[in-house]
Amino acid sequence: MVEAPSRLVRGLEAAGAGFEVEHVQERPEEPQLWGRLYGLWVAHEADLRRELGDAQAEMMLGEGPGCCPDSTNAVRSS
């Protein structure tokens, strides 16, 4: 399972790149939100392909698995 970077890590990376970080907002529910979204994309793959086309659907479906802890349940069956 791949861990999504925390907001704190991203804030430190931004500061390291020379940006002034004014606020880092913790959102512990965010990985689960994305996991549910990716799961819905997988469940509705045929609809995505029909409405958006194969190229866009492939890009969306390829984005999910491994991006965050809850996306592992969104892995497509090949």
N, C-alpha and C positions, 0 to 999 in steps of 0.2 A: 504494500500500500504506500503510495506516495503522499507525503504530507504537503499541504499547501503552505506557502510561506506565510508567516504571521504578519500582521500589520506592523508590529514593532520592527521586524527584520526589514520590511519594505521601507519603513521610515528611516532606519539606519542607512540603508542603501541610498536613499534619496539624499540624506545629509552627506554621505560620502561622495556623492556626485556633485556636491557644491550647492544643492538646493537648501533653502531654509525651511525646515519642517516646523510648521506652526502647531500642528495637532495630529496625533495618531489616534484614530478611533478604532477601538477593539470591536470586532463583530464575530463573536464565537459561533453564531448560527450560520454564517455565510457558507462554509463548506457543505453543510447539509442542504442549504437552499440550492446550490449549484448541482449537487448530487441528484436532487429531486428533478430539477430541470432536465438534466442529461437523461435521466431515466424516462421522462416523458418523451423526449426526442426519440429514444430507442423504441419505445412502445408505439409511437406514431410514425415510424420510419416511412411507411408507404404513403401516408398523407404528405409528409415533408417532400418526398420525391415527386409526387404528383403536383403539388402546389409550387414548389421552388425549383424543381429540376434536380437531376442527379448530381451535378457538380456542387451546387450549394449544399444539398443534403449531405453529401460525403464530407464536405468541410465541417459542417456542424457535428455530424456523428463522430468524426475523428477527433474532435476537440475534447470530448468528455472523459473517456476512460483514462485514469491515471492523473487527472488534474487535481483532484482533491479526495480526501478520505472516503466520502460517501459516493463517489462516482464509480467505484468498483462494481456496484450492483447494476450499473448502467451499461455493462459491456455487452455489445451485440453478439448474437450467435451468428457464426459465419456460415 
